[in-house]
């Protein structure tokens, strides 16, 4: 809006200069009126030709934008007539006045009004608000009004007029483009614009849509066990906000969400299968000639050695004992650690430990959440070697325990007390 303020200041300066020019012009016209009294006695021929000559001069004046005046018998200036000066000095002065009038835009507007000059009208809802000299001036006024406002939130910005604004040829008093701009934006009382600018700003932003967690019952898991079936993935959406302004002031705001990428819910399986009532004792002894094994942990036997059905069907070459995550796991007998794999997968065993007890027997402890021994370490019977977990190929938290005799996996239960 700074351009409007500058335009108003320029108009005030131009109006002061116009007042000075009008005063000088009045003094010149007073001298010319004294010369006009000698023109009345030119004879009958002049009397007959005067109207024709006068009409010709008026036509020329209309074309070139000159003001036409004629002095009456009492020395007054008759509006709409031409002052025919009776002396060379008066003619020169008159010519200089015409030249000055052509060069001054503001005077030209007033002169053109006297002869009904053509221009371009700026209309709102059919009402003429101002008439400017050209289509270029009209376009400048309207474009300047729209360009006075800009985006506030760095979005796509467009401006239109609230009223139906049109332009077209018209005759009447011409207004400079600066005056027309002030009139349309300030109105007659400096508060109410004659034409209002409606601006629309569209702002687009992306936001994250958080995934939800869905819990599903599973008869494949024991009560108290859970397993993540599907990992959750966040989605994204586009938020489009449309903001409406009138003359730079916000009047309306609307937002709309459009899903760009839908979130993927996290699915967690919750065990519903009852645990077996068989519990593991502790102690020592077992098969003759074998080391004195003890139970490697406490809990519930969930899968025995041999054929089985379910998620991991086939021949099960070990003993599964379920309990809560973090339950201690013990060395079944004294020996040396010959394998300590904490890679997390371990060929399906997950984090696991294997202990050699003698040249005939070794034991394996799988699916640990954490192990506490290292390769080559000697361990004693009952020493904590890790903690129960659910690493590797599992359906829940448990220990998979194997007894290996001369390289073959045998049923562990006969070796346990």
C-alpha positions in Angstrom: 0.0 0.0 0.0 3.1 2.3 0.1 2.5 3.0 -3.6 -0.9 4.5 -2.8 0.6 6.9 -0.2 3.2 8.0 -2.7 0.5 8.6 -5.3 -1.5 10.8 -2.9 1.5 12.9 -2.1 2.3 13.5 -5.8 -1.3 14.6 -6.3 -1.1 17.2 -3.5 2.0 18.6 -5.1 0.4 18.7 -8.6 -2.7 20.5 -7.2 -0.5 23.2 -5.7 1.3 23.8 -9.0 -2.1 23.9 -10.9 -3.3 26.7 -8.6 -0.2 28.8 -9.6 -0.8 28.1 -13.3 -4.5 29.1 -13.0 -3.6 32.5 -11.5 -1.1 33.3 -14.2 -3.7 32.2 -16.9 -6.3 34.5 -15.4 -4.0 37.6 -15.6 -3.3 36.8 -19.3 -7.0 36.4 -20.1 -7.7 39.8 -18.5 -5.3 41.4 -21.0 -6.8 39.6 -23.9 -10.4 40.7 -23.1 -9.3 44.4 -23.7 -8.3 43.5 -27.2 -11.5 41.7 -28.0 -13.7 44.9 -28.1 -12.3 45.9 -31.5 -13.7 42.8 -33.1 -17.4 43.8 -33.0 -17.3 46.3 -36.0 -16.0 44.1 -38.7 -19.0 44.6 -41.1 -21.8 42.5 -42.4 -19.5 40.1 -44.2 -17.6 39.3 -41.1 -20.9 39.0 -39.3 -22.1 36.4 -41.8 -18.9 34.4 -41.8 -18.2 34.5 -38.1 -20.5 31.6 -37.2 -18.9 29.4 -39.9 -15.4 30.4 -38.9 -16.2 29.8 -35.3 -17.6 26.4 -35.9 -14.4 25.5 -37.8 -12.2 26.7 -34.9 -14.2 24.7 -32.4 -13.8 21.6 -34.5 -10.0 22.1 -34.7 -9.9 22.8 -30.9 -11.8 19.6 -30.2 -9.2 17.6 -32.3 -6.2 19.2 -30.7 -7.5 19.6 -27.1 -7.7 23.4 -27.1 -10.1 25.4 -24.9 -12.4 27.7 -27.0 -13.6 31.0 -25.6 -15.2 34.2 -27.1 -15.7 37.6 -25.4 -19.2 39.0 -25.2 -20.1 42.7 -25.7 -19.5 43.4 -22.0 -16.1 41.8 -22.0 -17.2 38.6 -20.3 -16.0 35.2 -21.6 -18.8 33.2 -23.1 -18.4 29.4 -22.3 -17.8 27.2 -25.2 -16.6 30.0 -27.6 -13.3 31.0 -29.1 -11.4 34.1 -28.1 -10.3 35.7 -31.5 -7.4 38.0 -30.4 -7.2 41.3 -32.3 -3.4 41.7 -32.0 -0.3 39.8 -32.7 0.8 39.9 -29.0 -2.6 38.5 -27.9 -2.3 35.8 -30.5 1.2 34.8 -29.4 0.0 34.8 -25.8 -3.0 32.6 -26.7 -0.8 30.2 -28.6 1.5 29.9 -25.6 -1.5 29.2 -23.4 -2.6 26.4 -25.8 0.8 24.8 -25.8 1.0 24.9 -22.0 -2.5 23.3 -21.8 -1.5 20.5 -24.1 1.6 19.7 -22.1 -0.1 19.6 -18.7 -2.0 16.3 -18.0 -4.3 17.7 -15.4 -5.3 20.8 -17.5 -5.8 18.4 -20.5 -8.3 16.5 -18.5 -10.3 19.6 -17.7 -10.1 20.9 -21.2 -11.2 17.5 -22.6 -14.2 17.6 -20.3 -15.4 20.8 -21.9 -15.7 19.2 -25.3 -16.8 15.8 -24.1 -13.5 13.9 -24.6 -13.5 10.1 -25.0 -11.8 7.9 -22.4 -12.0 4.5 -20.7 -14.5 4.0 -17.9 -13.8 1.8 -14.9 -17.1 0.3 -13.7 -18.1 -1.8 -10.7 -21.5 -3.6 -11.0 -22.4 -1.4 -13.9 -21.7 1.9 -12.1 -19.0 4.2 -13.5 -16.5 5.1 -10.9 -13.8 6.9 -12.9 -12.8 7.7 -16.5 -9.2 7.5 -17.4 -7.4 8.4 -20.6 -6.6 4.9 -22.0 -6.9 1.1 -21.6 -3.3 1.1 -20.3 -4.3 3.5 -17.5 -7.3 1.4 -16.5 -5.2 -1.7 -16.5 -2.6 0.0 -14.3 -5.2 1.1 -11.8 -6.8 -2.4 -11.5 -3.5 -4.3 -11.4 -2.1 -2.0 -8.8 -5.1 -2.7 -6.5 -4.5 -6.4 -6.8 -0.8 -6.3 -6.4 -1.1 -4.3 -3.1 -1.7 -7.6 -1.3 0.7 -10.6 -1.0 0.8 -14.1 0.5 1.2 -14.3 4.3 1.9 -18.0 4.6 4.0 -18.6 1.5 1.2 -20.4 -0.4 -0.3 -20.0 -3.9 -1.8 -16.5 -4.0 -4.5 -15.1 -6.4 -6.6 -11.9 -6.2 -9.9 -11.0 -7.8 -12.5 -8.2 -7.4 -15.5 -8.7 -5.2 -17.6 -6.6 -7.5 -18.0 -7.2 -11.2 -15.4 -4.8 -12.6 -15.4 -3.9 -16.3 -13.9 -1.3 -18.6 -15.1 0.3 -21.7 -15.2 3.4 -23.9 -16.9 6.4 -22.4 -17.1 10.2 -22.6 -16.8 12.6 -19.7 -14.4 14.2 -17.4 -11.0 12.4 -17.5 -9.3 11.5 -14.2 -5.6 10.7 -13.9 -4.8 7.1 -13.1 -3.4 8.1 -9.7 -6.6 9.9 -8.7 -8.6 7.0 -10.0 -6.6 4.6 -7.8 -7.1 6.7 -4.7 -10.8 7.0 -5.4 -11.4 3.3 -5.9 -9.4 2.3 -2.8 -10.5 5.0 -0.4 -14.0 5.9 -1.5 -15.6 9.3 -0.7 -15.2 9.1 3.0 -11.7 7.7 3.1 -12.9 4.5 4.8 -15.1 2.5 2.4 -13.4 1.3 -0.8 -15.5 1.5 -4.0 -13.9 -1.7 -5.2 -12.9 -4.6 -2.9 -10.1 -7.0 -3.5 -10.8 -10.7 -2.6 -7.5 -12.7 -2.3 -7.2 -16.4 -1.9 -4.1 -18.2 -0.6 -3.7 -22.0 -0.8 -1.1 -23.6 1.5 -0.2 -27.3 1.2 1.7 -29.2 3.9 2.5 -32.8 4.6 2.0 -34.4 8.0 2.7 -37.8 9.6 -0.2 -40.1 10.3 0.7 -42.4 13.2 -0.1 -46.1 12.9 -2.3 -47.9 15.4 -1.6 -51.1 17.3 -4.1 -54.0 16.9 -4.1 -57.0 19.2 -5.3 -60.4 17.9 -5.8 -63.5 20.0 -3.8 -66.5 18.9 -4.3 -70.1 19.9 -0.8 -70.9 18.8 0.7 -68.9 21.7 0.5 -69.7 25.4 -1.3 -67.4 27.8 1.1 -64.5 28.6 3.0 -64.8 25.4 2.8 -62.1 22.6 4.3 -61.9 19.2 4.5 -59.1 16.6 2.8 -60.3 13.4 3.0 -57.1 11.4 5.3 -54.1 12.1 3.6 -50.7 12.2 4.4 -48.2 9.5 3.5 -44.5 9.7 1.5 -42.9 6.9 1.4 -39.4 5.4 -1.3 -37.0 4.5 -1.5 -33.7 2.6 -3.2 -30.8 4.4 -4.6 -28.2 2.1 -5.6 -24.9 3.8 -7.5 -22.3 1.8 -7.4 -18.8 3.3 -9.6 -15.9 2.1 -8.8 -12.3 2.6 -10.8 -9.1 1.8 -8.6 -6.0 1.3 -5.8 -7.8 3.1 -7.9 -9.0 6.2 -8.5 -12.7 6.7 -12.2 -13.6 6.5 -12.3 -17.3 6.1 -10.0 -20.4 6.6 -10.8 -24.0 5.5 -8.5 -27.1 5.8 -8.8 -30.5 4.0 -6.8 -33.7 4.7 -6.0 -36.0 1.8 -4.3 -39.3 2.5 -1.1 -39.7 0.5 0.1 -42.9 2.1 -2.1 -44.9 4.5 -0.5 -46.1 7.7 0.0 -49.8 8.3 -1.2 -51.0 11.7 1.0 -52.9 14.0 -0.5 -56.4 14.6 0.4 -58.2 17.9 -0.7 -61.8 18.5 -1.8 -62.5 22.1 -1.5 -66.1 23.3 -4.7 -67.9 24.5 -3.5 -71.5 24.7 -3.3 -72.9 28.2 0.2 -74.0 29.3 0.7 -77.8 30.2 0.5 -78.6 33.9 3.8 -80.6 33.8 6.6 -78.8 35.6 10.3 -79.4 35.7 12.0 -80.6 38.8 15.6 -80.0 39.7 18.3 -82.4 40.8 20.8 -84.8 39.1 21.2 -88.3 37.7 19.7 -89.9 34.6 21.1 -92.4 32.1 24.0 -94.7 33.2 27.3 -93.6 31.8 26.0 -90.1 31.1 27.0 -86.9 32.9 24.8 -86.0 35.9 22.5 -83.6 34.2 20.1 -81.1 35.9 17.1 -79.3 34.4 18.5 -76.3 32.4 15.7 -73.9 33.6 12.3 -73.8 35.3 9.0 -73.5 33.6 6.4 -75.5 31.6 7.2 -78.1 28.9 5.4 -76.9 25.8 6.8 -79.3 23.2 8.6 -82.6 23.7 11.0 -84.6 21.6 9.5 -86.3 18.5 6.9 -85.6 15.8 4.6 -82.7 16.3 2.0 -80.5 14.4 1.4 -76.8 14.3 3.5 -73.8 13.2 6.8 -75.8 13.3 5.6 -79.3 12.5 7.9 -82.2 11.8 10.3 -84.1 14.0 11.2 -82.0 17.0 14.8 -82.8 18.2 14.7 -81.2 21.5 12.7 -80.2 24.6 10.9 -76.8 24.8 10.4 -75.2 28.2 8.3 -72.0 28.4 8.5 -69.3 31.0 8.7 -65.5 31.1 11.4 -63.6 29.3 14.6 -63.2 31.4 14.2 -66.5 33.3 17.7 -67.8 34.1 19.2 -70.7 32.0 21.7 -73.0 33.7 24.4 -75.3 32.4 23.0 -78.9 32.7 26.4 -80.2 33.6 30.0 -79.0 33.8 31.9 -78.5 30.6 33.5 -76.2 28.1 31.6 -73.7 25.8 32.3 -74.8 22.2 29.7 -72.4 20.6 28.5 -69.0 21.7 26.4 -67.3 19.0 24.7 -64.0 19.7 24.0 -63.0 16.1 20.2 -63.1 16.8 19.3 -65.7 14.2 21.9 -68.4 14.4 20.3 -70.7 11.8 16.9 -70.5 13.6 18.3 -71.1 17.0 18.7 -67.4 17.7 21.2 -66.5 20.4 22.4 -69.9 21.6 25.2 -71.7 23.6 26.6 -75.2 23.1 28.6 -77.0 25.9 30.8 -80.0 25.5 30.7 -82.2 28.6 33.0 -85.1 27.4 33.9 -86.9 24.2 30.3 -88.3 24.0 27.9 -85.7 25.2 27.2 -82.0 24.4 24.1 -79.9 25.2 22.6 -77.0 23.3 20.5 -74.0 24.7 18.6 -71.9 22.1 16.4 -68.8 21.7 18.1 -66.9 24.6 17.5 -63.2 25.0 21.1 -62.8 26.3 24.0 -65.1 27.0 26.6 -64.6 29.7 29.4 -66.9 28.6 31.9 -66.8 25.8 33.6 -69.4 23.5 36.2 -71.6 25.2 35.0 -70.7 28.7 34.7 -73.5 31.3 31.4 -73.7 33.2 30.2 -75.5 36.2 27.0 -77.4 36.6 24.1 -75.0 37.5 26.1 -71.9 36.4 23.9 -69.2 34.7 24.9 -69.2 31.0 22.0 -66.9 29.7 18.4 -65.8 29.9 15.2 -67.1 28.3 14.0 -65.1 25.2 12.4 -65.4 21.8 15.2 -65.0 19.3 15.4 -67.0 16.1 12.5 -69.1 14.7 10.0 -69.1 17.6 6.4 -68.6 18.4 7.0 -67.3 21.9 9.4 -67.0 24.8 11.0 -70.4 25.7 14.2 -72.5 26.0 14.9 -75.1 23.3 17.2 -77.7 25.0 19.0 -80.5 23.2 21.2 -83.4 24.3 23.6 -84.6 21.6 25.2 -88.1 21.9 28.1 -88.8 19.6 26.8 -86.2 17.2 23.2 -87.3 17.2 20.3 -85.5 18.9 18.5 -87.7 21.4 15.5 -87.3 23.7 16.7 -85.1 26.6 14.0 -86.3 29.1 15.6 -89.7 30.0 18.8 -87.8 31.0 17.0 -85.4 33.3 15.9 -86.4 36.9 
